[in-house]
């Protein structure tokens, strides 16, 4: 047998063996396992795979915040940063990214675009981001928020810019369907306007002067009081606001249909002072919410707050009061047997909270 025949005689058996059917995929339970064990293991594999899909779907719904990481396959340094340049509500101390964050100042890469001549042009110079896709279904200041699954196609490179890290420090997912999802009929979103007038400005008292009522005549001796002052922009703006969803608080040092209070307008103190007006605003807001949502829970409560003069100071303090964390007082007192007793309150309802304002 020549050398050629020897080579052929060795190669042909190998080729014949390789054409045989490839063995079927081994069962996770092992080929020697009982049929019931194989079925059980197969079912477990399917459940695990489905669970991973659900976890990925939930992760894709995570809200994106300032500092999130983005990726572009055509950048020489493919990982970039998403910066939020609009004043949006915060999550974990960072503003939430929305569909408006799609400009050059928002999507930052430090590398060069490989689609540019000689791959030498910085990405920040040529990036042409379009409209974000797969954004959230709810609105943040009338804009759709970005989610981890959101993408943006760069028209210069023709590739998708993807979000690889939402920037969150935990696994919070806003749009993900969970057992805690609100029932639309049970929850309601409420927007309220709060208008704080300035020192010795009171639209009700001004109306009394214009109508030349007896109340005005009884308070007409001092021509520098609130009855003689005109309407401020705060009062005028309130006239155009939805009265059902707003409250007006008369100016510092004044009360409707009464004489002005020197302690209030001179020192900003007392019931007609700055803090007194803030308390009154909180009380009015509480009554409004009870009327607007008597049988439903409030999901989000949005405030439009306006103020003039010391009313501006009151509006800032009001904003602080309604946005600060729940007040949980910590206190102890000594009992008759000289042992301390903790009287920490774990929950303070709004009516009681007003006692501390």
C-alpha positions as CSV (number, residue, x, y, z in Angstrom):
1,X,0.0,0.0,0.0
2,X,1.4,3.4,-1.1
3,X,1.6,6.4,1.1
4,X,-1.5,8.0,-0.5
5,X,-3.6,4.9,0.3
6,X,-2.4,4.9,3.9
7,X,-3.5,8.5,4.4
8,X,-6.9,7.8,2.8
9,X,-7.4,4.7,4.9
10,X,-6.9,6.7,8.1
11,X,-8.9,9.8,7.1
12,X,-12.1,8.1,5.7
13,X,-13.1,6.5,9.1
14,X,-12.7,9.8,10.8
15,X,-15.0,11.5,8.2
16,X,-17.5,8.7,8.5
17,X,-17.7,9.1,12.3
18,X,-18.1,12.9,12.1
19,X,-21.2,12.6,9.9
20,X,-23.0,10.6,12.6
21,X,-25.8,12.4,14.5
22,X,-24.5,14.6,17.2
23,X,-25.5,13.4,20.7
24,X,-28.6,15.1,22.2
25,X,-28.1,17.6,25.0
26,X,-27.5,16.0,28.3
27,X,-30.1,16.4,30.9
28,X,-29.2,18.6,33.9
29,X,-30.2,15.6,36.0
30,X,-27.9,13.3,34.2
31,X,-28.6,10.7,31.5
32,X,-28.9,8.0,34.1
33,X,-31.5,9.8,36.1
34,X,-35.1,8.7,36.3
35,X,-37.6,10.2,33.9
36,X,-39.4,12.0,36.7
37,X,-36.1,13.6,37.8
38,X,-35.4,14.7,34.3
39,X,-38.9,16.3,33.9
40,X,-38.5,18.0,37.3
41,X,-35.1,19.4,36.5
42,X,-36.3,20.6,33.1
43,X,-39.2,22.4,34.7
44,X,-36.8,24.0,37.2
45,X,-34.5,25.2,34.4
46,X,-37.5,26.9,32.6
47,X,-38.6,28.6,35.9
48,X,-35.1,29.9,36.5
49,X,-34.8,31.2,32.9
50,X,-38.2,32.9,33.3
51,X,-37.2,34.4,36.6
52,X,-34.0,35.9,35.1
53,X,-36.1,37.4,32.3
54,X,-38.5,39.0,34.8
55,X,-35.5,40.4,36.8
56,X,-34.1,41.8,33.6
57,X,-37.4,43.4,32.7
58,X,-37.7,44.9,36.1
59,X,-34.2,46.2,36.0
60,X,-34.9,47.8,32.6
61,X,-37.6,50.0,34.3
62,X,-35.2,51.7,36.7
63,X,-35.3,55.4,36.7
64,X,-32.1,57.1,35.4
65,X,-30.6,59.9,37.4
66,X,-27.7,62.4,37.0
67,X,-24.4,60.7,36.7
68,X,-25.7,57.6,35.0
69,X,-23.4,55.7,32.6
70,X,-23.9,55.5,28.9
71,X,-22.2,53.5,26.2
72,X,-21.4,54.0,22.5
73,X,-19.7,51.3,20.5
74,X,-18.1,53.8,18.1
75,X,-16.3,55.8,20.8
76,X,-12.6,55.0,21.5
77,X,-13.6,55.3,25.2
78,X,-17.0,53.6,25.0
79,X,-18.2,54.5,28.5
80,X,-19.6,58.0,29.0
81,X,-21.6,59.9,31.5
82,X,-25.2,61.3,31.4
83,X,-25.6,64.8,33.0
84,X,-29.0,66.2,33.8
85,X,-29.0,70.0,33.0
86,X,-32.7,70.6,33.8
87,X,-34.2,71.4,37.2
88,X,-36.2,68.2,37.8
89,X,-37.3,66.4,41.0
90,X,-34.5,64.4,42.8
91,X,-34.2,60.7,43.5
92,X,-31.5,59.7,45.9
93,X,-30.3,63.3,46.0
94,X,-29.8,63.4,42.2
95,X,-32.1,65.0,39.6
96,X,-34.1,62.6,37.4
97,X,-33.1,62.4,33.8
98,X,-35.8,63.1,31.2
99,X,-36.2,63.0,27.4
100,X,-35.0,66.6,27.3
101,X,-31.5,65.5,28.3
102,X,-30.4,64.7,24.8
103,X,-28.0,67.5,23.9
104,X,-24.2,67.7,23.7
105,X,-24.0,69.0,27.3
106,X,-26.0,65.9,28.5
107,X,-24.2,62.9,26.8
108,X,-20.5,63.1,27.5
109,X,-17.8,60.9,26.1
110,X,-14.1,61.6,26.6
111,X,-13.0,59.5,23.6
112,X,-13.0,60.1,19.8
113,X,-15.5,58.8,17.3
114,X,-14.2,56.0,15.1
115,X,-16.6,57.1,12.4
116,X,-14.8,60.4,12.1
117,X,-11.7,61.0,9.8
118,X,-8.8,59.0,11.2
119,X,-10.9,58.4,14.3
120,X,-9.5,61.7,15.6
121,X,-12.5,63.9,16.2
122,X,-13.8,64.0,19.8
123,X,-17.2,62.5,20.3
124,X,-18.4,65.6,22.1
125,X,-17.8,67.6,18.8
126,X,-19.7,65.3,16.4
127,X,-22.3,63.6,18.6
128,X,-25.8,64.1,17.2
129,X,-28.2,62.6,19.6
130,X,-31.9,62.2,18.6
131,X,-35.0,61.5,20.6
132,X,-34.8,59.1,23.5
133,X,-36.8,55.9,22.9
134,X,-38.4,53.5,25.4
135,X,-38.9,56.2,28.1
136,X,-41.2,56.1,31.1
137,X,-44.9,56.1,30.9
138,X,-45.5,58.8,33.6
139,X,-44.4,62.4,33.5
140,X,-41.7,64.4,35.4
141,X,-42.5,68.1,35.0
142,X,-44.4,67.2,31.8
143,X,-41.5,65.2,30.4
144,X,-41.0,61.4,30.1
145,X,-38.2,60.1,32.4
146,X,-35.4,58.0,31.1
147,X,-35.3,54.3,32.1
148,X,-32.4,51.9,32.1
149,X,-33.8,50.4,28.9
150,X,-33.9,53.8,27.1
151,X,-31.7,54.3,24.0
152,X,-30.8,57.2,21.7
153,X,-29.6,56.9,18.2
154,X,-26.6,59.1,17.2
155,X,-27.3,60.2,13.6
156,X,-23.6,60.9,13.0
157,X,-22.4,57.4,13.9
158,X,-25.6,55.6,13.2
159,X,-25.5,53.5,16.4
160,X,-27.5,53.4,19.5
161,X,-26.3,55.0,22.7
162,X,-27.3,52.8,25.5
163,X,-27.6,53.3,29.3
164,X,-25.6,50.7,31.2
165,X,-25.9,52.1,34.7
166,X,-28.9,54.1,36.0
167,X,-26.8,55.9,38.6
168,X,-29.0,54.7,41.4
169,X,-27.4,53.2,44.5
170,X,-30.0,50.5,45.0
171,X,-32.5,48.5,42.9
172,X,-35.4,51.0,43.0
173,X,-37.7,50.6,39.9
174,X,-40.4,53.2,39.3
175,X,-42.3,51.9,36.3
176,X,-41.9,48.2,37.1
177,X,-45.3,46.5,37.7
178,X,-45.3,45.4,41.4
179,X,-47.8,44.5,44.0
180,X,-47.5,48.1,45.3
181,X,-48.6,49.6,42.0
182,X,-51.3,52.2,42.7
183,X,-54.9,51.7,41.8
184,X,-55.9,54.6,39.5
185,X,-59.3,54.8,41.1
186,X,-57.9,54.8,44.7
187,X,-55.1,57.3,44.3
188,X,-55.1,60.8,42.9
189,X,-52.4,63.4,41.9
190,X,-53.1,66.9,43.3
191,X,-51.6,70.3,42.3
192,X,-52.1,73.2,44.6
193,X,-51.2,76.9,44.5
194,X,-50.1,78.8,47.6
195,X,-50.0,82.6,47.4
196,X,-48.5,84.6,50.3
197,X,-49.0,88.4,50.0
198,X,-46.6,91.0,51.3
199,X,-46.4,93.2,54.4
200,X,-49.5,95.3,54.8
201,X,-50.9,93.9,51.5
202,X,-54.4,92.4,51.7
203,X,-56.6,92.1,48.7
204,X,-59.8,91.7,50.8
205,X,-59.1,95.0,52.6
206,X,-58.3,96.7,49.3
207,X,-61.6,95.6,48.0
208,X,-63.3,97.1,51.0
209,X,-61.7,100.5,50.2
210,X,-62.8,100.3,46.6
211,X,-66.3,99.5,47.6
212,X,-66.2,102.2,50.4
213,X,-67.8,99.9,52.9
214,X,-68.4,100.5,56.6
215,X,-65.5,98.3,57.5
216,X,-63.2,100.5,55.4
217,X,-64.6,103.7,57.0
218,X,-63.9,102.3,60.4
219,X,-60.3,101.7,59.4
220,X,-59.7,104.8,57.2
221,X,-57.9,107.0,59.7
222,X,-54.4,105.7,58.9
223,X,-53.8,106.1,55.2
224,X,-50.7,103.9,55.3
225,X,-52.6,100.7,56.3
226,X,-53.5,97.7,54.2
227,X,-56.9,99.1,53.2
228,X,-55.1,101.9,51.3
229,X,-52.5,99.7,49.6
230,X,-53.2,98.4,46.1
231,X,-53.2,94.9,44.7
232,X,-49.8,93.2,44.4
233,X,-48.8,90.9,41.6
234,X,-49.3,88.0,44.0
235,X,-53.0,89.0,44.4
236,X,-53.4,89.6,40.7
237,X,-51.9,86.2,39.8
238,X,-54.1,84.5,42.3
239,X,-57.1,86.0,40.5
240,X,-56.1,84.0,37.4
241,X,-55.3,80.8,39.2
242,X,-57.8,77.9,39.7
243,X,-59.5,78.9,43.0
244,X,-60.5,75.3,43.7
245,X,-56.9,74.3,43.8
246,X,-55.3,77.3,45.5
247,X,-55.1,79.3,48.7
248,X,-54.4,82.9,49.3
249,X,-52.8,84.1,52.6
250,X,-53.1,87.8,53.4
251,X,-49.9,89.8,53.9
252,X,-47.8,90.0,57.0
253,X,-49.4,92.2,59.7
254,X,-52.9,92.1,58.3
255,X,-56.1,90.1,58.7
256,X,-59.2,90.2,56.6
257,X,-61.7,92.9,57.6
258,X,-59.7,93.8,60.7
259,X,-57.2,96.5,61.8
260,X,-53.6,95.9,61.0
261,X,-51.3,94.3,63.7
262,X,-48.3,96.4,64.6
263,X,-46.4,93.3,66.0
264,X,-46.9,91.6,62.7
265,X,-45.9,94.3,60.2
266,X,-43.2,95.9,62.4
267,X,-41.4,92.8,63.6
268,X,-42.9,89.9,61.5
269,X,-43.9,88.2,64.7
270,X,-47.0,86.8,66.3
271,X,-50.1,85.4,64.6
272,X,-49.8,87.8,61.7
273,X,-46.1,87.4,61.4
274,X,-44.2,85.3,58.9
275,X,-44.5,82.0,60.8
276,X,-48.1,82.7,61.7
277,X,-48.9,83.1,58.0
278,X,-47.0,79.9,57.2
279,X,-49.1,78.1,59.7
280,X,-52.3,79.6,58.3
281,X,-51.2,78.5,54.8
282,X,-50.6,74.9,56.0
283,X,-54.1,74.8,57.6
284,X,-55.7,76.1,54.5
285,X,-53.8,73.5,52.3
286,X,-54.9,70.7,54.7
287,X,-58.6,71.7,54.3
288,X,-58.2,71.9,50.5
289,X,-56.7,68.4,50.3
290,X,-59.6,67.1,52.4
291,X,-62.1,68.5,49.9
292,X,-60.2,67.6,46.8
293,X,-59.6,64.0,47.8
294,X,-62.1,63.1,50.6
295,X,-62.1,59.3,49.8
296,X,-58.9,58.8,47.9
297,X,-55.3,58.8,48.8
298,X,-52.9,61.4,47.4
299,X,-50.2,59.9,45.2
300,X,-48.3,63.1,44.4
301,X,-48.8,66.5,45.9
302,X,-47.4,69.4,43.7
303,X,-47.2,73.0,44.9
304,X,-47.0,76.2,43.0
305,X,-45.8,78.7,45.6
306,X,-45.7,82.5,45.2
307,X,-44.8,85.3,47.6
308,X,-44.0,89.0,47.8
309,X,-41.9,91.0,50.3
310,X,-42.1,89.2,53.6
311,X,-44.6,86.9,51.9
312,X,-41.7,85.7,49.8
313,X,-39.9,84.7,53.1
314,X,-43.2,83.0,54.2
315,X,-43.4,81.1,50.9
316,X,-39.8,79.8,51.3
317,X,-40.5,78.7,54.9
318,X,-43.8,77.1,53.7
319,X,-41.9,75.1,51.0
320,X,-39.5,73.9,53.7
321,X,-42.3,72.8,56.0
322,X,-44.2,70.8,53.4
323,X,-41.1,69.1,52.0
324,X,-39.2,68.2,55.2
325,X,-39.3,64.5,56.5
326,X,-42.0,63.3,58.8
327,X,-41.6,64.8,62.2
328,X,-40.9,62.2,64.9
329,X,-40.3,63.9,68.3
330,X,-37.9,62.2,70.7
331,X,-38.6,62.9,74.4
332,X,-38.4,61.4,77.8
333,X,-39.9,62.3,81.1
334,X,-39.2,61.1,84.6
335,X,-41.9,59.1,86.3
336,X,-42.8,59.2,90.0
337,X,-40.4,56.4,90.7
338,X,-37.6,58.4,89.1
339,X,-37.3,56.0,86.1
340,X,-37.3,57.6,82.6
341,X,-40.1,56.8,80.2
342,X,-39.7,57.1,76.4
343,X,-42.6,59.0,74.9
344,X,-41.3,59.0,71.3
345,X,-44.2,59.3,68.8
346,X,-43.8,57.1,65.8
347,X,-46.4,58.8,63.7
348,X,-47.6,62.4,63.8
349,X,-50.7,63.2,61.8
350,X,-51.0,66.5,60.0
351,X,-53.4,68.0,62.5
352,X,-50.8,67.5,65.3
353,X,-47.9,68.5,63.1
354,X,-49.5,72.0,62.8
355,X,-48.9,72.4,66.5
356,X,-45.1,72.4,66.0
357,X,-45.2,75.0,63.1
